[in-house]
């Protein structure tokens, strides 16, 4: 692969970096202060809507979507460095550019698998940033690390599907603009092929029988900007059969297609978080004195900063290689690398953030600096999209096959 970014990527990087400096970073404290005055903690602070309008005006909008009909038409390799930049302010920048999960994955699903009616009703307003969405897969009663375990039933009754089940940590569901869920459940629970039992259906939030019960915290944080993580109950909720995405039994395959690009997005944003942590570490190290000399002169602090730089450079190359492979040989051809970045990136970024927190002392775990919240988000990604151990198991099996 060519290590140089092409001209379009460089041009978008320059514009996005300027947008971050001029608009996003100054808005971080403003958003925090505005949120404290909102009637509902799940509403967007006014400054977020201002950022969205500015990003759209500058053409920094829907950068993630490779389908040029709906988005910027960038490859995975072109979008990856842009995702890294937005990761430096993960609470604001992805939302400001309409590149925030879970909407990104849901838009990709609708663009790739939705029919024309579904695209008109749900994809178009999502692309315009007029509504938000949620992806309902994880369940509290089963080990959702194995997606074949899910127990939510999607039963056909004439021209309708009846959905019954309980989901939790459903990202985006608390946001007042969340208008639709993509729900994964079993349409054929007794089917012989365990990966053909699941289907995905579109369930409008206002459907009778849908109850958003509570917000789920993550290390005490609510993740307001992405619409929180909710427990949702589907109690015989009815939707038209036309709300099926793709075909019956296609849910597992759709989920896999959704997760490939999503892991690139997550990992590059994580690298952006690590870069923010390194910057904060360096600023702290040169401004604080302990035991007669600056922290920057302490050997252990120098080791932390050096190790962090080495790790970030290694991770970036691995993720960019994975993005390049996905563009050239497809998700299946990049399977090993996709799993490798999912294992390596959150683990390394958590360690970098942990050292940064240590360097800041009590301030590191406080609300006065972004480190604690960044740590909570990075640590969660060791579970999201499949825990590390699941990917290690699969990757090891693929390696071992070479010797059997």
N, C-alpha and C positions, 0 to 999 in steps of 0.2 A: 504494500500500500504506500501511497505517497503521503508523507507526513505534513506537507504544506496544505493549508486550507485553500480552497479555490476562491476566486474573486468574489463570488456572491456571498460566500460564508464570511469572508473578511469584511465585506461592506456591511453585512447585517451585524457582525460582532461589534464593529465600530459604533454603529447607531445604537445598539442595545447597551453598550457600555456607557455611552453618553446619556442615555435615558435613565440608567441606574444612578449615575452621579447627579444628574440634574433634578430628577423627580423622585426616584424610589427611596434612596437612602434618607433624604430629608423628610420623607413622609412617614418613616417608621415611628418616630416619636409622636408625630401628629396623630397617626392612626391609633396608637395606644391611648392617647388622651381622649380622643373622640369616642373610642369604644366605651370608656368608663361612663360616658354620659348617655349612651343609647338606652332606649326602653327595653330592647331585646338584645342579649349578648350575641345573637346569631346574625344580626343585621350587618351589612357592610358599612363601615365608617364612611362618611361622605368623601374623604380623601381617596378611598379605593375607587369609587366611581369616577373621580377626576383622573386618576391614573389610567383607568381603562379607556376613557375618552382620549387621553393624550397618546396612549400606545396605539390605539386604532388610527388616530390622525397621522401618526408617524409610520404606519404600515408594519408595526411590530405586533401583529395580531394573528392568532392561529398558526404560529410558526411550526408547530409540531406535526401538522397533518400533511402527509406526503402526497395526497390526492390534490392536484393543482386545481381541480374544479371547486374544491371546498376550502383549501388552505393554501399555505405558501408553496407547496409542491417541493419541499426539501427532502433530500434523502436522510436516512438515519445519521450518516456521517456528517452531513451539513448541519443538521439540527443539534447534534450532540454538544458542540461547544457553546451553543446558545443556551441550552438547558443548564450547562454549568454556570453561566453568568447569572441566570435567574435564581440558581440555588444559593447564591450569596445572600439573598433576602427571600427565603422560601415562603414567608407568610404573605408577602406582598407581590413580588415580581411575577410568579406564575399566574396568579389571579389577574393581575393588571394586563397581562398579554393574552389572556384567555387560553393559557397553557397549563392549567392546574388539574391535577387528578382530583376526583375520578372522572371529571368531564372529558379529559383527553381520551382516555380509553373508551368511554362510552361513545364519543363521537366517531372514533375509529371503527367501533363495532357497527354503528349505524351506517357509516359511509361504505363499509365493506360488505355487510350482510343485510342491511335494511332494504325494504322495498321502497318504492317511490312515495307511497302514502306515509310510511314511517319517517322517511327523510324529510318530507315537507312538514309533518306535524311536530317532530322532535329535533331532528338534526339542524334544520335551519335556525330555529331560535337559540339552540346551543351555540352554533357558530357565531351568532350575532351577540352572544353574551346576555341574552334577555332572560334566560332561565338557567337553572343549575340542575344536576342530576345525581343519582346515586347508583351504586352497583351492589346488589344484595346477594352475597354468596356465603359468607362465613356464618356458622351457626354455633351456639353455645353448648348444645347437647352432644356434639360429636367432635372428633378430631378432624377439624376442617383442613388440616395440612394434607389430608387425603381427600380430594374433592369428590371422590366416588362415595364418600360417607354421607353426604348431605341428605337430609330427610324431608325437606320441604316438598310437598306434593303439588304437582300441577296436573289436575285431572280434567279431562274433557267432558263437558256436559252440553251436548248439542252444538250450538254455535259459540260457546263460551268455554274458557278455561277457569277452573276454580283453584285458587292458590291458597294453601294452608301450610303454615310453618312459622318458625321464629328465627330471626337473623340478628346478629349483633356486630358491632364495629363496622357499621355501614356508613362509610365516609360520605359526607355531603348531605346526609339526610336531615340534619337539624337546620340547614339554611332555609330561610323563608322563601327563597326563589327556587328551591328544589321542587320540580314539577313532575318528575318521572323516575321510576326505579327500573333498572334492568335486573330482573329476578331470575336466579338460576335454581331450578328444582327438578324433580324427577317426574317425567311423563310416562316412563316405563320402568317402574322400580323393580320389576321381576325379569327384566330383559337379560338375555344370556351374556351380552357384551356390556360389562360394567361401565365402559366409556361411551355407550350409546343410550344410556338410560336418562341422561339429563337434557333439558332444553332451557332456552332463555325466552322470557316474555317481557314485554313492556307493560308496566303497571303504573298508571297515573297516581300521583300521591293522594289525590282526593277520592280515590276509589273506596266505596264502602267496604269495611273489613280491614283496611290498612290503618294501623295505629303505630305512630312513632312514640314509643313509651318513654324513653329517657336518653340523655346524652351519656356516652361512655367516656370517661376521662383517660388520658394517657400520661402516666406519671404525674397526675394532678392537673394537667393542662387540658383545656377544652378544644383546642385547635379551631378557634372561631373562624379564621379566615377561609378555611376550606370547608366550612359547613359542619364541622364536628363529626363525631362518630356515634351513631345511634343504635339502640336496640329497637328493632321493628318487628311487629307481629302482623302476620297475614292470616286473618281468620275468615276463611271461605270468601276471599276477595275474588270477584268475578271480572274478567276482561274478555273482549271479543277474541275469537280464534285468530283474527287478523293481526293481533298484537304479538304473535309468535315471531321471533327473529330467526330467519333462515328456515330450517326444517326441524321437525321433531327428532330428538336424538342427537342434534348437532351442537348442544350446549358445551360439551367438553372441548370440542375442537375450536369453537368460537373463543372460549376462555383462553386456550393456549395461544391463539392468534393475537388476542388482546394483550397478553402478558409479555410477549417478546419485546415490542417497542417500549412498553411501559417500563421494563427493567433498564433499558438504555436511559430513559428519562430520569428515573429514580437515581441511578448510579451517577449520572453526570451532575444532577442537582446536588447529590451528596458530595461530590468533589468540589463544587462551588461552596458548600458549607465548610468543607475542610480548609479551603483557601481563605474564607472569612475568619476561621479560627486561627490560622497561622498569622494573618494580619493582626488580629487582636493580641495574640501572644507576643508578637514583636513590639507592638506599641506599648504593651504593659512592661515588657522586659527592659526597654530603654528608659522608662519613666519612673520606675520604682527602685528603691535602694533597700537592701537588707544586709545586715552584718558588715556594714562598711563599704559595700560596693553595689553597683547596679545589678539588678537581676540578670541583665544581658551578659554580665561577666561571670556568672555562676556556671560552672561546667555542666551541671545537670540540666539547666535551662537551655544551654546551647545544644546539648544532645537531643532534647525534646524537639527543638525547632529543626535541627538537621534531619532527624528521623522522619518528622512530619513531611518535610519537603521531598525526601526520597520516596516515601510512600505515595504521595500525591502524584508525583511524576510517573511512577510505575502504574498506578491505577488508571491514570488518564490514558496511557498508551494501550492498556488492556481493553478499556471500554471503547476507545476509538477503533481498535482492531475488530472488536465484536460488531460495532456499527457497520464497519466496512464489509465484513463477512455477511451480515444480514442483507446488505444492499446487493452483494455480488452472488451469493449462493443461497440466500433465503434463510428463514428462521431455523429450518431443520438442519441446514448445513452449518449453522452457527450455534447449535444446541449446546455443545460443550462450553464454548466461550460465554454464552448467555448465563449458564449456571455458574461459571467461574466468577463473573463480575458480581452476580447476586450474592455469592459467598464472601468474596474478598472485600468489596467496597464498603458495605455497612460496618463490617468488623474493624477495618482500618480507620474509618472516619470516627467511629465511636472512641477508639483509642486516642486519636488526635484531640478530639473534643474533651476527653477526660483529662489529658495533660493541660489543655488550655484552662479548664476549670480549676485545676490544681494551682496553676500559676496566678490566677485571679483570687485565690483564697475564698473568703466568704462571698465576695462579689461574684464569683463564678457560679454560685448556686442561687443567686438573687435574681430579682426581676429587673435590675438596673442594667444588665448586660444580656445579650441574646444567647449566651452559651448554654445555659440550662435547658432552654426551650429547643435549641438546636440538638442537644444531646438526646432529649426525649424523642424527637423526630427520627434521628439516626438510629437509635436503639430499637425503635419500633420496626424499622425496615429490616431488622434481622428476623422478623416474624412475617411481615407483610409479603404478599405474593409467594408464600411458601417459606417456612422456616429454613434456616441454613442447612440443617441436618438432612432435610428431604433432598435438597440439591446435591449435597455431598454424597448421599447414598446413590443417587442416579448417576452422578459423574463418575464415581468409583466403579460402578458396574460397567459403564462404557469403557473405561480404561482396562478393566480386567478381561473384557471380552477379547482383547487383542492377544491374550495369552492362553485362551482356552481352546 
